[in-house]
Structures are given as structure tokens and as C-alpha cells.
Amino acid sequence: MRPLRFVPDNTRFDFVRWRFAAFAVSILLFVLTVGSIGVRGLNLGIDFEGGILMEVRADRALDIGAMRQQLQALNIGNIQLQQFGEVTDMLIRAELPEGGEAAQQVVVRQIQEALGPGFEYRRVEFVGPTIGGELLRDGLIATGLAILAIAVYVAFRFEWQFGVSAFVSTLHDVILTLGLYSVLGLEFDMTSIAALLTLAGYSINDTVVVFDRIRENLRRYKSADLKTLINMSVNETLSRTVMTSGTTMLAVAALLFFGGSTLFNFSLALAWGILIGTLSSIFVAASLLFYLPAIRGRGAEGGADAGAAVPAKE
């Protein structure tokens, strides 16, 4: 039985030819991202702006959706509910009101009265904006270090040119996903940091597959120039890239449309990141090797014509 393929065997698309168009789109989106962050900034959530945190345990299974509507009717600002552990446990996050400690205690009492009896308030904390700012800084540093660690691994596993390309392309994907939060005004919280870290890992996954095939073809076709090798390698892995991205997108789409408001921002960021990461793996990551020192003597134009070489089936 032949394996399922959404891309025909032996495709010969000239991906390198479209690198300038891909670079232009990437630069345009990058400028839009930087401009939006500079003018509008990020819509920071309670995790980073500070707020009231309440850990609640009920004497019955919780209906998070109904309780969320019940508390939002209080009009006390942004309020988030998250179930954790048992079906009776819940975290409530609410904005810090103006007016200091007295106003904060009023909000806590309003929440308790709205929920009614049958709840045990196991923890009530007030997170100030200073702590929130530290969380934001640490989250962004963690994301940056993760990207750097990925690039170092790729450079060690392959060659340093691949590491530089992996760093630029992964950073590109993460920054453009960060721009989505700013342009659309989506709430940026700790879940968003998790989305960025997830995308960094997903993005490099496809890129490494392409790089591995390039390295393999470098050994197989000694006289081929770099452009031929890149096109050959991307074409050989294209079916795998499309199927992996497509199946992942189906799972994310289920979360996006059926996961509710709590998971919407996270799912939308993942969907956008998968799209950007797939396109950068195909059009950007490998093409960046053109502008780095030659790999094993293979420049963009050097070497004999490898047109007679038949790409290996994956």
C-alpha cells in the first residue's frame, strides 16, 4: 500500500527563486509588528499587570462557563476563571481596582457574595504590578534563551551556518506571533508565553528536517551548487511538511473553535505561528544559507549543474 501523500512525488518547485518575495513579506510583517508594539504596546493580562488571585474549592462539580458569566455581571473589570486539579477546584483572577487595599477587599467580598455558599476560599493573594513586571521580563528572557539554545544545538548538530539560519528563522516566527497579540489587541499573559515557547519548538522541528536533508544531499551530490541542493531538499521533504502542519492545524482548529474563550487567544496564536513557521521553513530558513559563508565550498552559484541528479524519494 502506497503512503498517503498530499504533494505529488518528485516535485520540482523552485523555492529559492521566490526567496526575495518571502523576505519582502517577512520584512513587511516585521515592520508592522515593531510599529504596533511601539505605538500600541501589548495588552497585558492580569498575570503581568497585577491583580487579585483566589484559589477556591467547592462542595460540588463546578460549571466554569456559568460562573464566568455570573462574575462578569459584577462589572469589576477583567476576570478570569480556570479549573485545575479536581473538578471542584478553581482559580479566579481579577484586576486590581483603584483605591488601594480597601477597594481590593471590596472586590473580594463581591466575588464571594456572587458565588454564594458552598465554597472554601483556600488562598487569596494580591499581586502587585511590580511582581507582574518581573514575570513578563522573566517570561521574555526564557523565550529568548530557548531560541538561543535551539540555535546552539543546531550549530553543534549540523554546522554553524545552519545554527545562524535557525536562530534568525525561529526568532522571526516568534516575533511575528508576538505581533499578532499587539495588532489584534489580544490579552498577553503567561499562557501567551507558553504559546511562544511551543511555537519555537514547533518551528525548529520542520526546519531541522529540511536542514538534515540538505546535509544528506551535500554528501550525495558532490558537484551540485547550493541553490540546486536547497530546492531538491525542500521538495523532497515537502510532503512531510504539509502533512505535519496540516494535521497539527486540525488539532489547533478544534481548540480554536470549540475550546471556548479561555483558550481562544492561545489557539489563535498557535494557528498563526504554525502558518508562519511552515512558510519560513519552506521559503526562508534554507534560503538564508545563501547569504552566509559557503558550506563546504558550496556557494550560491558554484559547482556543476546537478539537474541530472534525481531527487531521492522520502
Order of alpha helices (4+ residues) and beta strands (2+ residues): alpha-beta-alpha-beta-alpha-beta-beta-alpha-beta-alpha-alpha-beta-alpha-alpha-alpha
